[in-house]
């Protein structure tokens, strides 16, 4: 349903943001 889709999108965005922050903090960016 709609809420399930929104939840999945939010989870994906949060995961991306966290990965980006980790990358910047550790300097271990992976492309």
N, C-alpha and C positions, 0 to 999 in steps of 0.2 A: 504493500500500500504506500500511500504518500509519505507517511511518517517514517516508514522503513527506509524509503529512498533518501529522505532528508538525513536520517541518522547515519546511513552509509556514507553519504557525501561528507557529512561533518567529520566522521571518523577518518576518512581519507585525507581531508584537508588538515586535520589535527596531526595525523601521522606525518604528512609532508612537512608541516611547520616544525614539528619536533625533530625530524631528521635534519632539516636545514639548520636548526639551532645547534644540534649536536655537531654537525659538520663544521660550523663556524667556530664552535668552542674548542673542538679537538683539532681542527685544522686537517681533518681526514676526509676531505670531500671526495666522493666517488662519482664519476660521471657515467 
